[in-house]
Amino acid sequence: MTEQAWYKEWFNSTYYHKLYFERDEREAEAFIQKLIGHLRPAPASRMLDIACGRGRHSRILASLGFDVIGIDISPSSIEFAKQFESDHLEFYVHDMRLPFWANFFDHAFNFFTSFGYFRTRREHDDAMRTIVKSLKPTGTLVIDYLNVHYAEQQLVANESKVIGETNYEIHRWQDDSHFYKRIIVTDPALKVPFDNTEQVAKFSLGDFTDMLAFQGMQVKEVYGDYDFSPYDILRTPRLIIIAARANSKPEDKEKRLYNDGRPTDALT
C-alpha cells in the first residue's frame, strides 16, 4: 500500500469513523461554541471546514446561523454528510492540496489533526495555500493540531479497543519527523483483518508559523486544549492556532528556508 493510499482508503472506511467519531458529540459542540464565542463572527459569515469528514463540526457551525461548506477527500464521508445539506450547509469531495473557491470565506477551520498526512512539505504547503487563498483579505484561519511535544511524551506503544463486535489492535511508534499508528481491525464482517498504518507529520508551532508566513499569514493566538487554556509546549495536548493575514512583501516568500536551513523541500 502506498503512502497516499493509506488515508484515502482508511478515511473512506466505516471502521475509521467507528474508532474516532462514534462518540459523545458534546465535546465537539462545546468546543465550537467556545470558539465562536471567542471569534465573534458576523451573522451569516461564510465558513469553510477543511477535511470535514462526515461533517459534524460543519453541522454545528451551520446550526449557529452561518453559511458553511465542508470539503473532504473521502467520497463516502461526503456522501454521508450530504443528507444534512440545507440552504446554509453544503459538502463537496475535494483534495485540500488543490485550489478551491478563492477569496470567498470569512473563516476557515481545520479540526482534529486533519493535516500532516502528505509525503512532502511541499504538498502541505499546497494545502496551506488552498486554505489561505479561500479566505477574504480579512479572513481568519483556525488550525486544531496535536501538540507534538506532548504527544511524544504520552505515546502509548500498544493498545486494544473493542467497539461493538469490532476489535482494534493499535501499535504506535515515532521517528524524528512523524508519528505512526498501525491499526489492525478484526470484525465478523471481514474475511481478513483490515491492516492500516497512519502517518502524521511532527509539525510544531514553529513549523506552522513558517508555513503560514509563507502564505502571508501571521499567528495571532495559540491555545493548548479545547477549553482554550494557554498553550504549554509540554503540558497541553492540543496546538490550536488562530491566524490572520499579515503585511508581507512578495520578495520575502522567495527567500524562504525550510526548518533545516535548506532552500528546498526538507521532507523530500
C-alpha positions as CSV (number, residue, x, y, z in Angstrom):
1,M,0.0,0.0,0.0
2,T,1.4,3.4,-0.9
3,E,1.6,6.3,1.5
4,Q,-1.0,8.2,-0.5
5,A,-3.4,5.2,-0.5
6,W,-3.4,4.8,3.3
7,Y,-5.5,7.9,4.1
8,K,-7.7,7.6,1.1
9,E,-8.8,4.0,1.9
10,W,-8.7,4.5,5.7
11,F,-10.8,7.7,5.8
12,N,-13.3,6.0,3.5
13,S,-13.7,3.1,5.9
14,T,-16.6,2.7,8.3
15,Y,-14.1,1.4,10.8
16,Y,-12.2,4.7,10.9
17,H,-15.4,6.5,11.9
18,K,-16.2,3.9,14.5
19,L,-12.8,4.3,16.1
20,Y,-12.7,8.1,16.1
21,F,-16.1,9.6,15.8
22,E,-18.8,7.4,17.2
23,R,-18.5,9.2,20.5
24,D,-20.3,11.8,22.6
25,E,-20.9,14.9,20.4
26,R,-20.9,17.2,23.4
27,E,-17.1,17.8,23.4
28,A,-17.2,18.9,19.8
29,E,-20.2,21.1,20.3
30,A,-18.7,22.7,23.4
31,F,-15.5,23.5,21.6
32,I,-17.3,25.1,18.6
33,Q,-19.5,27.1,21.0
34,K,-16.4,28.4,22.8
35,L,-14.6,29.1,19.6
36,I,-17.5,31.1,18.1
37,G,-17.8,33.0,21.3
38,H,-14.2,33.8,21.1
39,L,-14.0,34.7,17.4
40,R,-17.4,36.6,17.4
41,P,-18.1,36.1,13.6
42,A,-20.6,38.4,12.0
43,P,-24.0,36.9,11.4
44,A,-24.2,34.7,8.3
45,S,-20.4,34.6,7.9
46,R,-19.2,32.2,5.3
47,M,-17.2,29.4,6.8
48,L,-15.0,26.6,5.3
49,D,-14.5,23.3,7.1
50,I,-11.4,21.7,5.6
51,A,-11.2,17.9,5.9
52,C,-14.7,17.9,7.4
53,G,-15.2,14.1,7.5
54,R,-18.8,13.3,7.9
55,G,-19.5,17.0,8.8
56,R,-20.1,17.0,12.5
57,H,-18.3,20.3,13.0
58,S,-19.9,21.8,9.9
59,R,-23.3,20.9,11.1
60,I,-22.8,22.6,14.4
61,L,-21.5,25.7,12.7
62,A,-24.5,25.8,10.3
63,S,-26.9,25.4,13.3
64,L,-25.5,28.6,14.7
65,G,-26.6,30.5,11.6
66,F,-23.5,30.6,9.5
67,D,-23.2,29.6,5.8
68,V,-20.9,26.6,5.9
69,I,-19.1,24.5,3.2
70,G,-17.3,21.3,4.2
71,I,-14.7,19.6,2.0
72,D,-13.1,16.2,2.4
73,I,-11.1,13.7,0.3
74,S,-13.3,10.8,1.3
75,P,-16.3,10.2,-1.1
76,S,-18.1,8.0,1.5
77,S,-17.8,10.7,4.2
78,I,-19.2,13.4,1.9
79,E,-22.0,11.0,0.7
80,F,-23.0,10.6,4.4
81,A,-22.7,14.3,5.2
82,K,-24.9,15.3,2.2
83,Q,-28.0,14.1,3.9
84,F,-27.6,17.1,6.2
85,E,-27.3,19.7,3.5
86,S,-29.5,22.8,3.6
87,D,-29.6,26.4,2.3
88,H,-26.8,27.1,4.7
89,L,-24.7,23.9,4.5
90,E,-23.1,22.2,1.6
91,F,-20.5,19.4,1.2
92,Y,-18.0,18.6,-1.6
93,V,-15.4,15.9,-2.3
94,H,-12.2,17.8,-2.6
95,D,-8.4,17.3,-2.1
96,M,-7.2,20.1,0.1
97,R,-3.9,20.3,-1.9
98,L,-5.9,21.5,-5.0
99,P,-7.4,25.0,-5.4
100,F,-10.9,25.7,-4.1
101,W,-13.1,28.8,-4.0
102,A,-10.8,31.8,-3.7
103,N,-11.4,34.9,-1.7
104,F,-14.8,33.7,-0.5
105,F,-14.8,32.7,3.1
106,D,-14.7,34.8,6.3
107,H,-13.4,31.9,8.4
108,A,-11.6,28.6,7.6
109,F,-11.2,25.7,10.0
110,N,-9.1,22.6,10.1
111,F,-10.2,20.5,13.1
112,F,-8.9,17.3,14.8
113,T,-5.4,17.0,13.4
114,S,-6.7,16.8,9.8
115,F,-3.4,17.9,8.4
116,G,0.1,16.4,8.2
117,Y,-0.7,13.3,6.2
118,F,1.1,14.0,3.0
119,R,4.5,12.8,1.9
120,T,6.4,16.1,1.4
121,R,6.4,19.5,2.9
122,R,5.6,20.9,-0.5
123,E,2.3,19.1,-0.5
124,H,1.5,20.6,2.9
125,D,2.4,24.0,1.5
126,D,0.0,23.4,-1.3
127,A,-2.8,22.6,1.2
128,M,-2.0,25.6,3.2
129,R,-2.1,27.8,0.1
130,T,-5.5,26.4,-0.8
131,I,-6.8,27.2,2.7
132,V,-5.4,30.7,2.8
133,K,-6.5,31.6,-0.8
134,S,-10.0,30.6,0.2
135,L,-10.2,33.4,2.7
136,K,-11.2,37.0,2.2
137,P,-8.4,39.5,3.0
138,T,-9.9,40.0,6.5
139,G,-10.5,36.2,7.0
140,T,-9.4,34.1,9.9
141,L,-7.9,30.6,10.0
142,V,-8.2,28.2,12.9
143,I,-6.0,25.1,13.0
144,D,-6.5,22.4,15.6
145,Y,-3.5,20.0,15.7
146,L,-1.9,17.7,18.2
147,N,0.9,19.1,20.4
148,V,3.9,17.2,19.1
149,H,6.0,17.6,22.2
150,Y,3.2,16.5,24.5
151,A,2.4,13.5,22.2
152,E,6.0,12.4,22.2
153,Q,5.9,12.0,26.0
154,Q,2.5,10.5,26.1
155,L,2.9,7.9,23.4
156,V,1.2,4.5,24.3
157,A,3.0,1.9,22.3
158,N,0.3,-0.8,22.3
159,E,-3.4,-0.7,22.9
160,S,-6.5,-2.7,22.2
161,K,-10.1,-1.3,21.8
162,V,-13.3,-3.2,21.4
163,I,-16.2,-1.2,19.9
164,G,-19.3,-3.4,19.4
165,E,-18.1,-6.5,17.6
166,T,-15.1,-4.8,16.2
167,N,-11.6,-5.1,17.7
168,Y,-8.9,-2.6,17.1
169,E,-5.3,-3.7,17.8
170,I,-3.2,-0.5,17.9
171,H,0.6,-0.1,17.7
172,R,2.3,3.3,17.9
173,W,5.8,4.5,17.3
174,Q,7.7,7.6,16.1
175,D,10.8,8.8,14.4
176,D,12.3,12.3,14.1
177,S,9.7,13.6,11.6
178,H,6.5,11.5,12.1
179,F,4.1,9.6,14.4
180,Y,2.9,6.2,13.2
181,K,-0.1,4.2,14.2
182,R,-0.7,0.7,12.9
183,I,-4.3,-0.3,13.3
184,I,-5.4,-3.9,12.8
185,V,-9.2,-4.3,12.6
186,T,-10.9,-7.6,13.1
187,D,-14.7,-7.9,12.7
188,P,-17.1,-10.7,11.9
189,A,-18.0,-8.9,8.7
190,L,-14.4,-9.0,7.5
191,K,-12.9,-12.1,5.8
192,V,-9.4,-11.0,6.7
193,P,-8.3,-8.2,9.1
194,F,-8.1,-4.7,7.8
195,D,-4.5,-3.5,8.4
196,N,-3.6,0.1,8.0
197,T,-0.8,2.4,9.2
198,E,-1.5,6.1,9.8
199,Q,1.3,8.6,9.4
200,V,1.2,12.2,10.8
201,A,4.0,14.8,10.5
202,K,5.5,16.2,13.6
203,F,4.6,19.8,12.8
204,S,5.4,22.2,15.7
205,L,4.2,25.7,16.4
206,G,7.3,26.9,14.6
207,D,6.5,24.8,11.5
208,F,3.0,26.2,11.3
209,T,4.3,29.7,11.8
210,D,6.7,29.1,8.9
211,M,4.0,27.6,6.6
212,L,1.6,30.3,7.4
213,A,4.1,33.1,7.0
214,F,5.0,31.7,3.5
215,Q,1.3,32.3,2.6
216,G,1.2,35.8,4.1
217,M,-0.5,34.8,7.3
218,Q,0.5,35.5,10.9
219,V,-0.2,33.6,14.1
220,K,-2.3,35.7,16.3
221,E,-3.3,33.4,19.2
222,V,-2.3,29.9,20.4
223,Y,-4.2,27.7,22.8
224,G,-3.4,24.2,24.3
225,D,-6.8,22.5,24.6
226,Y,-10.5,22.7,23.8
227,D,-11.1,24.8,26.9
228,F,-8.8,27.5,25.5
229,S,-6.1,27.0,28.2
230,P,-2.8,28.7,27.4
231,Y,-0.5,26.6,25.2
232,D,2.3,24.8,27.0
233,I,4.9,23.0,25.0
234,L,5.0,20.0,27.3
235,R,1.7,20.1,29.3
236,T,-1.2,20.7,26.9
237,P,-2.5,18.1,24.4
238,R,-3.5,20.4,21.5
239,L,-2.0,23.1,19.4
240,I,-4.9,25.4,18.5
241,I,-3.7,28.3,16.2
242,I,-5.7,31.3,15.2
243,A,-4.1,33.2,12.3
244,A,-4.9,36.2,10.1
245,R,-3.3,37.9,7.2
246,A,0.0,39.7,7.7
247,N,1.6,42.5,5.8
248,S,4.3,40.7,3.9
249,K,6.4,41.7,0.9
250,P,6.3,39.3,-2.1
251,E,10.0,39.1,-2.3
252,D,10.2,37.7,1.3
253,K,8.5,34.5,0.1
254,E,11.3,33.8,-2.4
255,K,13.8,33.8,0.5
256,R,12.0,31.2,2.5
257,L,14.1,28.3,4.0
258,Y,12.8,25.1,5.5
259,N,13.5,24.3,9.1
260,D,16.8,22.6,8.5
261,G,18.0,25.7,6.6
262,R,17.8,24.2,3.1
263,P,16.1,26.2,0.3
264,T,14.5,23.0,-1.0
265,D,11.9,20.6,0.4
266,A,13.3,19.1,3.6
267,L,11.0,16.1,3.6
268,T,11.7,15.0,0.1
